[in-house]
Amino acid sequence: IFEGRALSINFETSAVGELRVEIQNPDGTPVPGYSMEECFPIFGDHIGFTVAWKGKGTDVSALAGKPVRIRYEIRDADLYAFQFVK
């Protein structure tokens, strides 16, 4: 359960690495609009990068206050921290 309007991550990828993020229901099924396939590929070196999904953008406020799971797909990258921000 979280509060906020966006998911911010601190990460670093190699030149060929990337991350993707999926927000899931408590049972592990993807929340429509926030699946791994709908997440824009994330790469580079950022302290406060806001994750975005196709069709939803960065806004996750509709899910605030509800239990969710977060699944990360990480390829040749390091994820240091994540937080929901307002």
N, CA, C and O atoms as a printed pandas DataFrame, in Angstrom:
     atom_number atom_name residue_name chain_id  residue_number  x_coord  y_coord  z_coord
0              1         N          ILE        A               1    0.866   -1.169    0.000
1              2        CA          ILE        A               1    0.000    0.000    0.000
2              3         C          ILE        A               1    0.909    1.227    0.000
3              4         O          ILE        A               1    1.837    1.315    0.804
4              5         N          PHE        A               2    0.646    2.156   -0.887
5              6        CA          PHE        A               2    1.511    3.329   -1.000
6              7         C          PHE        A               2    0.681    4.590   -1.152
7              8         O          PHE        A               2   -0.523    4.548   -1.405
8              9         N          GLU        A               3    1.365    5.712   -0.990
9             10        CA          GLU        A               3    0.800    7.026   -1.260
10            11         C          GLU        A               3    1.679    7.671   -2.322
11            12         O          GLU        A               3    2.891    7.460   -2.333
12            13         N          GLY        A               4    1.092    8.441   -3.199
13            14        CA          GLY        A               4    1.883    9.148   -4.196
14            15         C          GLY        A               4    1.241    9.111   -5.559
15            16         O          GLY        A               4    0.204    8.484   -5.772
16            17         N          ARG        A               5    1.891    9.804   -6.479
17            18        CA          ARG        A               5    1.371    9.925   -7.846
18            19         C          ARG        A               5    2.292    9.302   -8.892
19            20         O          ARG        A               5    1.890    9.116  -10.041
20            21         N          ALA        A               6    3.535    8.977   -8.500
21            22        CA          ALA        A               6    4.497    8.455   -9.470
22            23         C          ALA        A               6    5.489    7.544   -8.762
23            24         O          ALA        A               6    5.687    7.640   -7.551
24            25         N          LEU        A               7    6.108    6.660   -9.534
25            26        CA          LEU        A               7    7.138    5.758   -9.028
26            27         C          LEU        A               7    8.493    6.265   -9.509
27            28         O          LEU        A               7    8.740    6.359  -10.712
28            29         N          SER        A               8    9.358    6.586   -8.569
29            30        CA          SER        A               8   10.688    7.105   -8.879
30            31         C          SER        A               8   11.725    6.044   -8.518
31            32         O          SER        A               8   11.637    5.414   -7.464
32            33         N          ILE        A               9   12.711    5.848   -9.402
33            34        CA          ILE        A               9   13.742    4.840   -9.145
34            35         C          ILE        A               9   15.142    5.438   -9.282
35            36         O          ILE        A               9   15.359    6.400  -10.020
36            37         N          ASN        A              10   16.078    4.843   -8.553
37            38        CA          ASN        A              10   17.496    5.177   -8.617
38            39         C          ASN        A              10   18.180    3.940   -9.182
39            40         O          ASN        A              10   18.129    2.874   -8.568
40            41         N          PHE        A              11   18.817    4.063  -10.340
41            42        CA          PHE        A              11   19.361    2.889  -11.022
42            43         C          PHE        A              11   20.532    3.278  -11.925
43            44         O          PHE        A              11   20.808    4.454  -12.163
44            45         N          GLU        A              12   21.205    2.240  -12.413
45            46        CA          GLU        A              12   22.279    2.415  -13.389
46            47         C          GLU        A              12   22.301    1.178  -14.283
47            48         O          GLU        A              12   22.270    0.049  -13.793
48            49         N          THR        A              13   22.356    1.398  -15.594
49            50        CA          THR        A              13   22.461    0.276  -16.536
50            51         C          THR        A              13   23.782    0.368  -17.290
51            52         O          THR        A              13   24.417    1.421  -17.342
52            53         N          SER        A              14   24.174   -0.749  -17.865
53            54        CA          SER        A              14   25.304   -0.720  -18.789
54            55         C          SER        A              14   24.798   -0.166  -20.121
55            56         O          SER        A              14   23.628    0.200  -20.241
56            57         N          ALA        A              15   25.672   -0.105  -21.108
57            58        CA          ALA        A              15   25.271    0.402  -22.425
58            59         C          ALA        A              15   24.204   -0.473  -23.074
59            60         O          ALA        A              15   23.412    0.023  -23.876
60            61         N          VAL        A              16   24.167   -1.757  -22.747
61            62        CA          VAL        A              16   23.181   -2.666  -23.339
62            63         C          VAL        A              16   22.090   -3.080  -22.346
63            64         O          VAL        A              16   21.197   -3.853  -22.692
64            65         N          GLY        A              17   22.163   -2.570  -21.125
65            66        CA          GLY        A              17   21.206   -2.961  -20.092
66            67         C          GLY        A              17   19.932   -2.142  -20.125
67            68         O          GLY        A              17   19.861   -1.090  -20.761
68            69         N          GLU        A              18   18.915   -2.654  -19.418
69            70        CA          GLU        A              18   17.661   -1.918  -19.279
70            71         C          GLU        A              18   16.854   -2.484  -18.125
71            72         O          GLU        A              18   17.114   -3.583  -17.636
72            73         N          LEU        A              19   15.865   -1.702  -17.702
73            74        CA          LEU        A              19   14.919   -2.120  -16.680
74            75         C          LEU        A              19   13.518   -1.926  -17.229
75            76         O          LEU        A              19   13.288   -1.101  -18.113
76            77         N          ARG        A              20   12.592   -2.695  -16.694
77            78        CA          ARG        A              20   11.158   -2.500  -16.927
78            79         C          ARG        A              20   10.470   -2.780  -15.603
79            80         O          ARG        A              20   10.973   -3.542  -14.777
80            81         N          VAL        A              21    9.317   -2.157  -15.411
81            82        CA          VAL        A              21    8.593   -2.277  -14.152
82            83         C          VAL        A              21    7.147   -2.662  -14.433
83            84         O          VAL        A              21    6.520   -2.153  -15.362
84            85         N          GLU        A              22    6.637   -3.564  -13.616
85            86        CA          GLU        A              22    5.242   -3.974  -13.706
86            87         C          GLU        A              22    4.605   -3.809  -12.332
87            88         O          GLU        A              22    5.176   -4.223  -11.323
88            89         N          ILE        A              23    3.431   -3.208  -12.297
89            90        CA          ILE        A              23    2.677   -3.139  -11.052
90            91         C          ILE        A              23    1.628   -4.244  -11.116
91            92         O          ILE        A              23    0.886   -4.370  -12.091
92            93         N          GLN        A              24    1.588   -5.038  -10.051
93            94        CA          GLN        A              24    0.717   -6.206  -10.016
94            95         C          GLN        A              24   -0.316   -6.103   -8.901
95            96         O          GLN        A              24   -0.129   -5.394   -7.912
96            97         N          ASN        A              25   -1.400   -6.827   -9.091
97            98        CA          ASN        A              25   -2.370   -7.038   -8.022
98            99         C          ASN        A              25   -1.725   -7.946   -6.984
99           100         O          ASN        A              25   -0.705   -8.570   -7.277
100          101         N          PRO        A              26   -2.285   -8.041   -5.779
101          102        CA          PRO        A              26   -1.691   -8.906   -4.752
102          103         C          PRO        A              26   -1.522  -10.363   -5.182
103          104         O          PRO        A              26   -0.653  -11.062   -4.661
104          105         N          ASP        A              27   -2.351  -10.832   -6.135
105          106        CA          ASP        A              27   -2.232  -12.226   -6.591
106          107         C          ASP        A              27   -1.165  -12.417   -7.663
107          108         O          ASP        A              27   -0.976  -13.535   -8.144
108          109         N          GLY        A              28   -0.464  -11.352   -8.050
109          110        CA          GLY        A              28    0.619  -11.455   -9.024
110          111         C          GLY        A              28    0.217  -11.203  -10.461
111          112         O          GLY        A              28    1.061  -11.285  -11.354
112          113         N          THR        A              29   -1.042  -10.901  -10.712
113          114        CA          THR        A              29   -1.469  -10.574  -12.081
114          115         C          THR        A              29   -1.206   -9.096  -12.342
115          116         O          THR        A              29   -1.375   -8.268  -11.447
116          117         N          PRO        A              30   -0.793   -8.759  -13.566
117          118        CA          PRO        A              30   -0.509   -7.348  -13.868
118          119         C          PRO        A              30   -1.759   -6.478  -13.786
119          120         O          PRO        A              30   -2.839   -6.885  -14.213
120          121         N          VAL        A              31   -1.602   -5.289  -13.238
121          122        CA          VAL        A              31   -2.690   -4.304  -13.252
122          123         C          VAL        A              31   -2.795   -3.800  -14.688
123          124         O          VAL        A              31   -1.783   -3.393  -15.259
124          125         N          PRO        A              32   -3.985   -3.812  -15.293
125          126        CA          PRO        A              32   -4.126   -3.336  -16.675
126          127         C          PRO        A              32   -3.561   -1.919  -16.839
127          128         O          PRO        A              32   -3.879   -1.010  -16.072
128          129         N          GLY        A              33   -2.717   -1.762  -17.859
129          130        CA          GLY        A              33   -2.078   -0.484  -18.127
130          131         C          GLY        A              33   -0.700   -0.347  -17.507
131          132         O          GLY        A              33    0.049    0.566  -17.854
132          133         N          TYR        A              34   -0.356   -1.255  -16.583
133          134        CA          TYR        A              34    0.927   -1.179  -15.882
134          135         C          TYR        A              34    1.726   -2.472  -16.026
135          136         O          TYR        A              34    2.505   -2.820  -15.139
136          137         N          SER        A              35    1.541   -3.178  -17.122
137          138        CA          SER        A              35    2.253   -4.446  -17.331
138          139         C          SER        A              35    3.693   -4.185  -17.779
139          140         O          SER        A              35    4.064   -3.064  -18.125
140          141         N          MET        A              36    4.475   -5.237  -17.761
141          142        CA          MET        A              36    5.871   -5.159  -18.192
142          143         C          MET        A              36    5.951   -4.710  -19.648
143          144         O          MET        A              36    6.811   -3.907  -20.009
144          145         N          GLU        A              37    5.053   -5.231  -20.479
145          146        CA          GLU        A              37    5.064   -4.900  -21.909
146          147         C          GLU        A              37    4.689   -3.442  -22.167
147          148         O          GLU        A              37    5.093   -2.864  -23.176
148          149         N          GLU        A              38    3.916   -2.847  -21.253
149          150        CA          GLU        A              38    3.483   -1.463  -21.424
150          151         C          GLU        A              38    4.459   -0.447  -20.828
151          152         O          GLU        A              38    4.309    0.757  -21.036
152          153         N          CYS        A              39    5.445   -0.927  -20.098
153          154        CA          CYS        A              39    6.449   -0.045  -19.500
154          155         C          CYS        A              39    7.472    0.345  -20.564
155          156         O          CYS        A              39    8.005   -0.508  -21.272
156          157         N          PHE        A              40    7.735    1.641  -20.665
157          158        CA          PHE        A              40    8.787    2.095  -21.579
158          159         C          PHE        A              40   10.127    1.577  -21.077
159          160         O          PHE        A              40   10.364    1.597  -19.869
160          161         N          PRO        A              41   11.018    1.111  -21.960
161          162        CA          PRO        A              41   12.345    0.645  -21.532
162          163         C          PRO        A              41   13.090    1.772  -20.802
163          164         O          PRO        A              41   13.025    2.935  -21.200
164          165         N          ILE        A              42   13.785    1.407  -19.748
165          166        CA          ILE        A              42   14.496    2.367  -18.914
166          167         C          ILE        A              42   15.974    2.041  -18.978
167          168         O          ILE        A              42   16.373    0.897  -18.758
168          169         N          PHE        A              43   16.787    3.039  -19.277
169          170        CA          PHE        A              43   18.233    2.816  -19.326
170          171         C          PHE        A              43   18.965    4.096  -18.985
171          172         O          PHE        A              43   18.402    5.188  -19.073
172          173         N          GLY        A              44   20.214    3.959  -18.599
173          174        CA          GLY        A              44   21.033    5.118  -18.241
174          175         C          GLY        A              44   21.473    5.046  -16.791
175          176         O          GLY        A              44   21.609    3.963  -16.223
176          177         N          ASP        A              45   21.694    6.211  -16.198
177          178        CA          ASP        A              45   22.153    6.339  -14.817
178          179         C          ASP        A              45   21.402    7.521  -14.209
179          180         O          ASP        A              45   21.713    8.676  -14.499
180          181         N          HIS        A              46   20.416    7.230  -13.368
181          182        CA          HIS        A              46   19.555    8.276  -12.824
182          183         C          HIS        A              46   19.318    8.077  -11.335
183          184         O          HIS        A              46   19.221    6.946  -10.859
184          185         N          ILE        A              47   19.227    9.168  -10.612
185          186        CA          ILE        A              47   18.936    9.121   -9.180
186          187         C          ILE        A              47   17.436    9.161   -8.936
187          188         O          ILE        A              47   16.942    8.474   -8.041
188          189         N          GLY        A              48   16.704    9.949   -9.710
189          190        CA          GLY        A              48   15.267   10.085   -9.498
190          191         C          GLY        A              48   14.498   10.011  -10.797
191          192         O          GLY        A              48   13.880   10.992  -11.209
192          193         N          PHE        A              49   14.527    8.866  -11.446
193          194        CA          PHE        A              49   13.851    8.670  -12.732
194          195         C          PHE        A              49   12.402    8.249  -12.491
195          196         O          PHE        A              49   12.141    7.341  -11.702
196          197         N          THR        A              50   11.468    8.902  -13.163
197          198        CA          THR        A              50   10.049    8.567  -13.019
198          199         C          THR        A              50    9.649    7.542  -14.073
199          200         O          THR        A              50    9.786    7.791  -15.271
200          201         N          VAL        A              51    9.158    6.399  -13.632
201          202        CA          VAL        A              51    8.766    5.301  -14.522
202          203         C          VAL        A              51    7.478    5.691  -15.258
203          204         O          VAL        A              51    6.589    6.318  -14.683
204          205         N          ALA        A              52    7.394    5.307  -16.548
205          206        CA          ALA        A              52    6.205    5.612  -17.358
206          207         C          ALA        A              52    5.758    4.371  -18.122
207          208         O          ALA        A              52    6.564    3.517  -18.492
208          209         N          TRP        A              53    4.447    4.302  -18.343
209          210        CA          TRP        A              53    3.835    3.207  -19.080
210          211         C          TRP        A              53    3.063    3.782  -20.258
211          212         O          TRP        A              53    2.515    4.881  -20.172
212          213         N          LYS        A              54    3.022    3.042  -21.351
213          214        CA          LYS        A              54    2.275    3.455  -22.540
214          215         C          LYS        A              54    0.798    3.582  -22.191
215          216         O          LYS        A              54    0.223    2.664  -21.607
216          217         N          GLY        A              55    0.188    4.681  -22.532
217          218        CA          GLY        A              55   -1.226    4.877  -22.270
218          219         C          GLY        A              55   -1.545    5.379  -20.869
219          220         O          GLY        A              55   -2.624    5.931  -20.654
220          221         N          LYS        A              56   -0.643    5.205  -19.912
221          222        CA          LYS        A              56   -0.874    5.650  -18.535
222          223         C          LYS        A              56    0.069    6.777  -18.138
223          224         O          LYS        A              56   -0.214    7.524  -17.202
224          225         N          GLY        A              57    1.172    6.902  -18.834
225          226        CA          GLY        A              57    2.171    7.898  -18.449
226          227         C          GLY        A              57    2.798    7.535  -17.118
227          228         O          GLY        A              57    3.057    6.363  -16.845
228          229         N          THR        A              58    3.042    8.543  -16.289
229          230        CA          THR        A              58    3.702    8.328  -15.003
230          231         C          THR        A              58    2.730    8.260  -13.834
231          232         O          THR        A              58    3.142    7.975  -12.710
232          233         N          ASP        A              59    1.461    8.514  -14.076
233          234        CA          ASP        A              59    0.474    8.618  -12.993
234          235         C          ASP        A              59    0.036    7.251  -12.476
235          236         O          ASP        A              59   -0.553    6.456  -13.209
236          237         N          VAL        A              60    0.332    6.990  -11.205
237          238        CA          VAL        A              60   -0.094    5.752  -10.548
238          239         C          VAL        A              60   -1.064    6.045   -9.407
239          240         O          VAL        A              60   -1.363    5.163   -8.602
240          241         N          SER        A              61   -1.555    7.282   -9.337
241          242        CA          SER        A              61   -2.393    7.701   -8.203
242          243         C          SER        A              61   -3.685    6.895   -8.075
243          244         O          SER        A              61   -4.233    6.788   -6.978
244          245         N          ALA        A              62   -4.181    6.326   -9.176
245          246        CA          ALA        A              62   -5.401    5.512   -9.107
246          247         C          ALA        A              62   -5.185    4.249   -8.273
247          248         O          ALA        A              62   -6.148    3.639   -7.809
248          249         N          LEU        A              63   -3.935    3.858   -8.084
249          250        CA          LEU        A              63   -3.612    2.646   -7.322
250          251         C          LEU        A              63   -3.234    2.946   -5.873
251          252         O          LEU        A              63   -3.102    2.027   -5.064
252          253         N          ALA        A              64   -3.062    4.221   -5.544
253          254        CA          ALA        A              64   -2.658    4.612   -4.183
254          255         C          ALA        A              64   -3.696    4.137   -3.169
255          256         O          ALA        A              64   -4.901    4.194   -3.416
256          257         N          GLY        A              65   -3.206    3.671   -2.035
257          258        CA          GLY        A              65   -4.078    3.200   -0.971
258          259         C          GLY        A              65   -4.540    1.768   -1.132
259          260         O          GLY        A              65   -5.248    1.241   -0.274
260          261         N          LYS        A              66   -4.142    1.126   -2.236
261          262        CA          LYS        A              66   -4.518   -0.271   -2.489
262          263         C          LYS        A              66   -3.268   -1.151   -2.397
263          264         O          LYS        A              66   -2.167   -0.692   -2.702
264          265         N          PRO        A              67   -3.426   -2.392   -1.987
265          266        CA          PRO        A              67   -2.256   -3.273   -1.965
266          267         C          PRO        A              67   -1.815   -3.642   -3.386
267          268         O          PRO        A              67   -2.631   -4.052   -4.211
268          269         N          VAL        A              68   -0.533   -3.494   -3.656
269          270        CA          VAL        A              68    0.039   -3.855   -4.957
270          271         C          VAL        A              68    1.381   -4.546   -4.742
271          272         O          VAL        A              68    1.975   -4.481   -3.666
272          273         N          ARG        A              69    1.830   -5.199   -5.785
273          274        CA          ARG        A              69    3.172   -5.779   -5.834
274          275         C          ARG        A              69    3.897   -5.094   -6.980
275          276         O          ARG        A              69    3.268   -4.654   -7.943
276          277         N          ILE        A              70    5.213   -5.003   -6.879
277          278        CA          ILE        A              70    6.017   -4.421   -7.956
278          279         C          ILE        A              70    6.982   -5.486   -8.444
279          280         O          ILE        A              70    7.695   -6.104   -7.654
280          281         N          ARG        A              71    6.996   -5.690   -9.737
281          282        CA          ARG        A              71    7.912   -6.655  -10.359
282          283         C          ARG        A              71    8.877   -5.878  -11.240
283          284         O          ARG        A              71    8.462   -5.052  -12.052
284          285         N          TYR        A              72   10.162   -6.148  -11.075
285          286        CA          TYR        A              72   11.196   -5.501  -11.881
286          287         C          TYR        A              72   11.837   -6.525  -12.801
287          288         O          TYR        A              72   12.132   -7.647  -12.388
288          289         N          GLU        A              73   12.050   -6.138  -14.038
289          290        CA          GLU        A              73   12.835   -6.936  -14.978
290          291         C          GLU        A              73   14.126   -6.156  -15.175
291          292         O          GLU        A              73   14.113   -5.041  -15.697
292          293         N          ILE        A              74   15.232   -6.740  -14.758
293          294        CA          ILE        A              74   16.516   -6.042  -14.757
294          295         C          ILE        A              74   17.509   -6.834  -15.602
295          296         O          ILE        A              74   17.781   -8.005  -15.334
296          297         N          ARG        A              75   18.040   -6.178  -16.619
297          298        CA          ARG        A              75   19.035   -6.823  -17.483
298          299         C          ARG        A              75   20.294   -5.965  -17.497
299          300         O          ARG        A              75   20.277   -4.832  -17.978
300          301         N          ASP        A              76   21.368   -6.504  -16.973
301          302        CA          ASP        A              76   22.667   -5.834  -16.917
302          303         C          ASP        A              76   22.524   -4.426  -16.332
303          304         O          ASP        A              76   22.931   -3.432  -16.934
304          305         N          ALA        A              77   21.932   -4.381  -15.137
305          306        CA          ALA        A              77   21.674   -3.099  -14.483
306          307         C          ALA        A              77   21.642   -3.292  -12.972
307          308         O          ALA        A              77   21.558   -4.415  -12.476
308          309         N          ASP        A              78   21.709   -2.189  -12.258
309          310        CA          ASP        A              78   21.597   -2.187  -10.806
310          311         C          ASP        A              78   20.449   -1.264  -10.413
311          312         O          ASP        A              78   20.364   -0.129  -10.880
312          313         N          LEU        A              79   19.575   -1.763   -9.555
313          314        CA          LEU        A              79   18.493   -0.961   -9.000
314          315         C          LEU        A              79   18.857   -0.699   -7.549
315          316         O          LEU        A              79   18.990   -1.631   -6.755
316          317         N          TYR        A              80   19.019    0.578   -7.205
317          318        CA          TYR        A              80   19.473    0.930   -5.856
318          319         C          TYR        A              80   18.321    1.269   -4.915
319          320         O          TYR        A              80   18.365    0.928   -3.733
320          321         N          ALA        A              81   17.292    1.937   -5.429
321          322        CA          ALA        A              81   16.187    2.339   -4.565
322          323         C          ALA        A              81   14.968    2.678   -5.407
323          324         O          ALA        A              81   15.077    2.964   -6.600
324          325         N          PHE        A              82   13.798    2.642   -4.762
325          326        CA          PHE        A              82   12.580    3.093   -5.422
326          327         C          PHE        A              82   11.681    3.715   -4.364
327          328         O          PHE        A              82   11.738    3.356   -3.188
328          329         N          GLN        A              83   10.851    4.651   -4.803
329          330        CA          GLN        A              83    9.884    5.256   -3.893
330          331         C          GLN        A              83    8.735    5.862   -4.690
331          332         O          GLN        A              83    8.899    6.281   -5.835
332          333         N          PHE        A              84    7.592    5.895   -4.063
333          334        CA          PHE        A              84    6.445    6.583   -4.657
334          335         C          PHE        A              84    6.513    8.028   -4.191
335          336         O          PHE        A              84    6.701    8.303   -3.006
336          337         N          VAL        A              85    6.358    8.948   -5.136
337          338        CA          VAL        A              85    6.481   10.376   -4.846
338          339         C          VAL        A              85    5.193   11.096   -5.214
339          340         O          VAL        A              85    4.391   10.596   -6.003
340          341         N          LYS        A              86    5.005   12.279   -4.632
341          342        CA          LYS        A              86    3.796   13.060   -4.891
342          343         C          LYS        A              86    3.957   14.005   -6.034
343          344         O          LYS        A              86    3.022   14.731   -6.372
